[in-house]
């Protein structure tokens, strides 16, 4: 018997028979067709083609597998039918909108809707429709969008080909030179709501899981902010569901989405490239979640300009001509014709495990099969990029682009003996030239202000590829333009910011040859903690199975009641170094008294609260009781074999930080306070955001022969303030003083 949770998810019923067909190749795919009339019409296309319907307010694209309905004014994807059934969710307003839409141009009679690819002229191979608004630089489109509207011209297109199991969409933002200054505010994205039969989330291998359920989420007690709900029912009761749990590095997740455990259908977003997304290969954004109402539809998001995890910038000056093609994004739909079914025993075990659920293996296997098929489709889309059917906009085709190759050679003479010169997980990219980024520097992007660098850039295109351990790389399908090369690799502290600009011309591949990477070192290495890999996975609870779970800033107090002491050469970073340093919670009333292991179990460790005491209008809830903590001091112990001279440099690489500082003392003497850039890593529940490195230098005379200590302290505050660690290293330079004065050699 199915659980009450599963029955509560049913928004669309009796779909199984309609969804029982797989997305296997059709023997003879019908042509794609499109028509437009002033009134409703329905007609059968000759030669066995699909049924086509047109209306004066919307377009219909239909290839017999999927049917998309597009609003002629807003460019919204209003419905998406798969094998005759609408997979969209219709309970919370707009179904498939772009954050900014062109409808505001109608006020100036400057909104047009047209066929941009006519299938009657290509044998039914492909159809495309367009909705375009021209602002003249004076109309603000979508003024209520997050961060405000825009005066850019905006065209939204949808395309569908013969045999496609989905629909493509893309947006073209344009700023003619005759316009005044313009911008895109805090965020811009494409959104699609699916119906409540979709109950499984697949973002990556770590977040491939049964969802909380809309009613369970919607009726939960708000904790800290409206995006976080403490659930009192369902599989994850006594857990807090945080919508920002489902974030990911966009470069690493080519396909993500929702699937249905009952209907065996999946809906996915596929980005064939990240060239049109902001922030390059390190940018993290939110992918899926539920809305904020009491019974929400599941949501898919594709942020091309994100406001989270450091944000992004897009400002265009008056008189500047600029445009950007965002997409095409592929909205892919698939299904299983062969699937596993949970046994009665599986369901009984599942129902009995609510709180810390044991999910039926059949559900996991089915969902994973759908997701793996979507990843396979993503690889197909990537191979087809750039699409040859995109025309009429600034979108160079394959023969108008070029590849840039080379080999990065690591030269790190101050590295400890035996250090490898290989570059595992090498990532190399081309971005708009960043004058503030020096060659071989330590950070991502440039300075703050108007130009924060490539890691925040939403204005320009960026091109990234993985390289090999021997340093060889090829960056593919690069648009003509001027670029700066950036790279990083596991085991190397810092970012290569190649100083020489690279000019790419249409159709002319470039071989850069060998490029030396000499990482910054202040002196010889005394010790290090962790591994420089832009993640916290080598630290306690920073691994993929744990970091994204809500509440580690609270549970730190359970894991380290006396705070943390780490002895270099003896301690194990996987056991003795927590992945985030936060204020130490002093009120432990958040603990569920029935939890078997509240410090470690994945779910069910939070004490239940009542909506009577904390109605959802209370957007802080019990957080005001237990959400703050005292100052936390961590101690690093290490030995020196002599009394050193010169200066030392404590280098700290962070995967994220939130509204905090890090005070440093050496053998009890304060040497400085580091103030990292806030990136919402802890507030938005992740292990990596905009990577940054901070360095504190100090007089080496503070160190001594024998045992030494360095302490790191975050101040009193909310437990979601603090830092997320990547790597720490102490270096010693005995040739120079802290002020840069050279120390005379001994006679």
Buried (B, 14 or more C-beta within 10 A) or exposed (E): EBBEBBEBBBBBEEBEEBBBBBBEEBEEBBBBBBBBEEEEEEEEBEEEBBEBBBBEEBBBBBBBBBBBBBBBBBBBBBBBBBBEBBBBBBBBEBBBBBBBBBBBBBEEEBBBBBBBBEBEEBEBBBBBBBBBBBBEBEBBBBEEBEBBBBBBBBBBBBBBBBBBBBBBBBBBBBBBEEBEEBBBBBBBBBBBBBBBBBBBBBBBEBBBBBBBBBBBBBBBBBBBBBBBBBBBBBBBBBBBBBBBBBBBBBBEBBBBBBBBBBBBBBBBBBBBBBBBBBBBBBBBBBBBBBBBBEBBBBBBBBBBBBBBBBBBBBBBEEEEEBBBBBBBBBBBBBBBEEBBEBEEEBBEBBBEBBBBBEBBEBBBEBBBBBBEBBBEBBEEBBEEBBBEBBEEBEBBBBEBBBBBBBBBBBEBEBBEEEEEBBBEBBBBBBBBBBEBBBBBBBBBBBEEEEBBBBBBBBBBBBBBBEBEBEBBBBBBBBBBBEBBBBBBBBBBBBBBBBBEEBEBEEEEBBEBEEBEBBBBBBBEBBBBBBBBBBBBBBBBBBBEEBBBBBBBBBBBBBEBEEBBBBEBEEBEBBEBBBBBBBBBBEEBEBBBEEBEEBBEBEBBBBBEBEBEEBEBEBBBBBBEEBBBBBEBBBBBBBBBEEEBBBBBBBBBBBBBBBBBBBBBBBEEEEBBEBEBBBBBBBBBBBBBBBBBBBBBBBBBBBBBEEEBEBBBBBBEBBBBBBBBBBBBBBBBBBEBBBEEEEEEEEE
